[in-house]
Amino acid sequence: MSASRTGKGEDRQEQQIRFSSSDLAEAVIQTVDQPLLILDSDFTVRESNAAFCDFFNVSMEETRHRPLFEIGNGQWDISELRDLLEKVLPQRSTVTNYRVEHKFPDIGKQIMILNAKRLAATEDRPELILLALSDQTRSEQARFELEGHKEFQEKLIDSVREALLVLDWDLRVVQANQSFYKAFGVSASESEGRLIYELGNGQWDIPHLRKLLENVLPDDNAFNDVEVEHVFENVGRRIMLLNGRRLDHLDLILLAIRDVTELRRMEAQQRTLVGELHHRIKNILTSVAALANQILRESSSLDEFKDAFQTRLAALARTQDLLLRAPDRDTDMADILRTEFEAQGGREGVNFHLAGPEILLPPQAAQAFAMAIHELVTNAVKHGALASRAGKVTIDWSLRAEGEGNKVRFHWRERCADIDTDPDRKGYGSRVVDSVFRHSLKGMSQLTLHPDGAELIAEFRPS
């Protein structure tokens, strides 16, 4: 009796342990917030927990004792899941971090990480499969968005035409765009992680920049269009407009650098040109006034004054046109000669010939020289060599060093003309030519009238 009672007591105790273990397993499965399935070896669902049913919008009655691939009208007939259960798991007892991506009709696209455990059969139970599912949809989406934001940020920074630096609050370079690297001759490997003042062998240790970053920015959170001039070892002198922003929520500083060196050079050049233009206009008006007074004294009637004034004013305009074609350069003396001859119908190589080195005249000298040439050409057309088809004008010049500068020797010779070698009085044009070379050009001139045409020899300093 005693032994029988002892045996029955042990059986009841084992049964109680077995029942309590089963209850504990059931409780664990149902309280875990991660979706879990217990499958038979033929992939029939033996048990599903509440987390699985809630997440995939099914009930326990719809899952228990049903083939996994038929749940939810076949939503779980997923090729990757079949591969896991039918091919991978039979080869090993445990599979971890198995990625499955699937679009469910009810809940949309889901990315799941599966962990599977094959439990061998025992005397008390058949072979089972424990399948745990971890939803990675949101985390992968967040990672994808984060990578997208990072890529967007990098491409946005690189697309900015201005040089751009991203600094941390210790003033070390987090990132820079290609415009910065190209403009200042440094590379990413030489820049990222380094203190801004150390860039380019200390070239960026600029006192004004230190003041902006260390004193202005911490108090004001921003500075705008601060002009800084600095000479860099690699790229030379640069004038920069700096804009800074402190991003408190990211513990970062944005420093935009606009190179305005060329802009400032052009502005300075423009101011010089405007000043030069003002000076030229003043000189032109003075010349026009003097021209009008001279012609008025020489004219016997209003019509005579009008004709003479118009032709000389046109010559003055042609000279100004030459000067304006190259406002930052002097004017070639040969161009002045060609312009005046061609304005009167002359053809180089046919009825006029030019020979001499390039001589550049500054604006005031060019204007005076052009007035003298206009008088000579006009006189040749009216009374000299260019009044006949057979007439020709030969012009040559040379340049020689004299004293501290150079002197031009200018020779004008007309041929095949029939002129009066002893006129009653010296004409207006002759007086203009003499005045130009002697006074305006600080030189001398000698006009000789030959039976076949006029000859002029003049000397002057080109500047």
QUIFEN-V735655 format. One record per backbone hydrogen bond with DSSP energy under -1.0 kcal/mol. CO is the residue of the C=O (numbers start at 1). NH is the residue of the N-H. E is the energy in kcal/mol with one decimal. If there is no record, write none. Layout:
<<CO,NH,E> <CO,NH,E>>
This chain:
<<1,5,-2.5> <2,6,-2.1> <3,7,-2.3> <4,8,-2.4> <5,9,-2.4> <6,10,-2.1> <7,11,-2.1> <8,12,-2.2> <9,13,-2.2> <10,14,-2.5> <11,15,-2.3> <12,16,-2.4> <13,17,-2.4> <14,18,-2.7> <15,19,-2.9> <16,20,-3.0> <17,21,-2.6> <18,22,-2.2> <19,23,-2.5> <20,24,-2.4> <21,25,-2.5> <22,26,-2.4> <23,27,-2.5> <24,28,-2.6> <25,29,-2.6> <26,30,-2.2> <27,31,-1.6> <28,32,-1.6> <35,133,-2.7> <36,49,-1.7> <37,131,-3.1> <38,46,-3.3> <38,47,-1.8> <39,129,-2.7> <40,43,-2.3> <43,68,-2.7> <44,40,-2.8> <45,65,-3.6> <47,38,-2.9> <49,53,-1.9> <50,54,-2.9> <51,55,-2.2> <52,56,-2.4> <53,58,-2.1> <60,64,-2.9> <63,66,-1.7> <66,45,-2.8> <67,70,-1.9> <68,71,-1.2> <71,76,-1.1> <74,77,-1.7> <76,78,-2.1> <78,82,-2.5> <79,83,-2.4> <80,84,-2.0> <81,85,-2.5> <82,86,-3.4> <83,87,-2.0> <83,88,-2.4> <84,89,-3.2> <88,91,-1.3> <89,92,-1.1> <93,118,-3.4> <95,116,-2.7> <98,114,-3.2> <100,112,-3.3> <102,110,-3.4> <104,108,-2.0> <108,104,-2.4> <110,102,-2.6> <111,136,-3.3> <112,100,-2.9> <113,134,-2.2> <114,98,-2.5> <115,132,-2.9> <116,95,-2.6> <117,130,-3.2> <119,128,-2.1> <125,122,-2.5> <128,119,-3.2> <129,39,-3.2> <130,117,-2.5> <131,37,-2.5> <132,115,-2.4> <134,113,-2.6> <136,140,-2.9> <137,141,-2.4> <138,142,-3.1> <139,143,-2.6> <140,144,-3.0> <141,145,-2.9> <142,146,-2.7> <143,147,-2.9> <144,148,-2.6> <145,149,-3.1> <146,150,-2.6> <147,151,-2.8> <148,152,-3.0> <149,153,-2.9> <150,154,-2.7> <151,155,-2.8> <152,156,-2.8> <153,157,-2.7> <154,158,-2.3> <155,159,-1.7> <163,257,-3.4> <164,177,-1.8> <165,255,-2.7> <166,174,-3.5> <166,175,-1.6> <167,253,-2.7> <168,171,-2.1> <171,196,-2.6> <172,168,-2.3> <173,193,-3.7> <175,166,-3.2> <177,181,-1.8> <178,182,-2.7> <179,183,-2.3> <180,184,-2.2> <181,186,-1.2> <188,191,-1.1> <188,192,-2.7> <191,194,-2.1> <194,173,-2.7> <195,198,-2.1> <196,199,-1.2> <199,203,-1.1> <199,204,-1.2> <202,205,-1.7> <204,206,-2.1> <206,210,-2.5> <207,211,-2.2> <208,212,-1.9> <209,213,-2.6> <210,214,-2.8> <211,215,-2.0> <211,216,-2.0> <212,217,-2.9> <216,220,-2.6> <217,221,-2.4> <221,246,-2.2> <223,244,-2.4> <226,242,-2.5> <228,240,-3.2> <230,238,-3.0> <232,236,-1.7> <236,232,-2.6> <238,230,-2.5> <239,260,-2.7> <240,228,-3.0> <241,258,-2.6> <242,226,-2.3> <243,256,-3.1> <244,223,-1.7> <245,254,-2.9> <247,251,-1.0> <247,252,-1.8> <252,247,-3.1> <253,167,-3.1> <254,245,-2.2> <255,165,-2.5> <256,243,-2.2> <257,163,-1.7> <258,241,-2.6> <260,264,-2.9> <261,265,-2.1> <262,266,-2.6> <263,267,-2.4> <264,268,-2.5> <265,269,-2.5> <266,270,-2.7> <267,271,-2.4> <268,272,-2.2> <269,273,-2.7> <270,274,-2.9> <271,275,-2.3> <272,276,-2.7> <273,277,-3.1> <274,278,-2.6> <275,279,-2.3> <276,280,-2.8> <277,281,-2.9> <278,282,-2.1> <279,283,-2.3> <280,284,-3.1> <281,285,-2.8> <282,286,-2.0> <283,287,-2.6> <284,288,-3.0> <285,289,-2.3> <286,290,-2.4> <287,291,-2.8> <288,292,-2.7> <289,293,-2.2> <290,294,-2.5> <291,295,-2.5> <292,296,-2.3> <293,297,-1.9> <294,298,-1.4> <295,299,-1.5> <301,305,-2.1> <302,306,-2.7> <303,307,-2.5> <304,308,-2.2> <305,309,-2.9> <306,310,-2.3> <307,311,-2.0> <308,312,-2.0> <309,313,-2.3> <310,314,-2.1> <311,315,-1.7> <312,316,-2.1> <313,317,-2.1> <314,318,-2.1> <315,319,-1.9> <316,320,-2.0> <317,321,-2.1> <318,322,-1.9> <319,323,-2.2> <320,324,-2.3> <321,325,-1.2> <326,329,-2.0> <331,361,-3.1> <332,336,-1.3> <333,337,-1.8> <334,338,-2.6> <335,339,-2.3> <336,340,-2.0> <337,341,-2.3> <338,342,-2.9> <339,343,-1.6> <341,344,-1.1> <341,346,-2.9> <342,345,-1.4> <347,350,-2.1> <347,351,-1.9> <347,352,-1.2> <351,393,-1.6> <352,349,-3.2> <353,395,-2.6> <355,397,-1.7> <359,333,-2.7> <361,331,-2.6> <362,366,-2.9> <363,367,-2.3> <364,368,-1.9> <365,369,-2.9> <366,370,-2.4> <367,371,-1.5> <368,372,-1.8> <369,373,-2.4> <370,374,-2.4> <371,375,-1.8> <372,376,-2.1> <373,377,-3.0> <374,378,-2.7> <375,379,-2.2> <376,380,-2.1> <377,381,-2.3> <378,382,-2.2> <379,383,-3.1> <379,384,-1.1> <384,387,-1.8> <385,388,-1.2> <392,415,-2.4> <393,353,-2.2> <394,413,-2.0> <395,355,-1.3> <396,411,-2.6> <398,409,-2.4> <400,407,-2.9> <402,405,-1.7> <405,402,-3.1> <407,400,-2.3> <408,460,-1.7> <409,398,-1.9> <410,458,-2.7> <411,396,-2.0> <412,456,-2.6> <413,394,-2.9> <415,392,-1.6> <427,431,-1.7> <428,432,-2.3> <429,433,-2.4> <430,434,-2.3> <431,435,-2.5> <432,436,-2.6> <433,437,-2.1> <434,438,-2.2> <435,439,-2.6> <435,440,-1.3> <436,441,-2.5> <437,443,-2.9> <441,461,-1.1> <444,459,-2.2> <446,457,-2.0> <448,455,-2.7> <450,453,-1.5> <451,419,-1.3> <452,417,-1.6> <453,450,-1.9> <454,414,-3.0> <455,448,-3.4> <456,412,-3.1> <457,446,-2.3> <458,410,-3.4> <459,444,-2.3> <460,408,-3.5>>
